[in-house]
Amino acid sequence: MISHLLFADNTLIFCKPDESNLGYFKIILPVFEAMSGLRVNLSRSVIIPIGEVPNVNVLAHFFGCRVDYLPSSHLGLPLGASYKSKAVWESIVERFHKRLAG
């Protein structure tokens, strides 16, 4: 099963890491590009494993992207960190204060 989220020109794809999916992705990514008019830039893309993914480096090499780990951030927002932690939100609140002050 593959699911996704779209935001502006960012796409997050969620799937079970399985080497049998690789051929499917090699087909689906060009189809996505053709249908959306967007270009997938794999050199700026990352694989973020959730849980134990024994072949994550093989997958990253196959796609030509890098591996990142949680906690991370996407569009300046924290991913995988405790949303109740003040430390996680301090930098975001600080950015808002700077923009509102200007």
C-alpha positions, 0 to 999 in steps of 0.5 A: 500500500502506498499513500501520499501527501501533497503540499504546494510542490512537495510530495511525501510518499509513505510505503512499506520498504520492499525491494519488490516496490522498486520497479513500481516506483521506477514507473510511477515517478515518471507518470507522476511527472507527466501528469502533474507537470512537476519534476522529481528531483531525487538529488534533493529527496530523502528517504526517512525510515520509520522503524527497522528498515534493513535495506534503506541504504540500498533503496537510497542508492537505487533512487539516487537520494540520501537517507535522513532520520527522525526527528527531522524537519520538512518546510521548517516544521518538526517531523517525528519530535514530540509535539508537546515539547517546548524546545521543538516549537521555540525556533518556530515561535521565534521565526514568527516573532521576527516576521511579525516584528518586521 
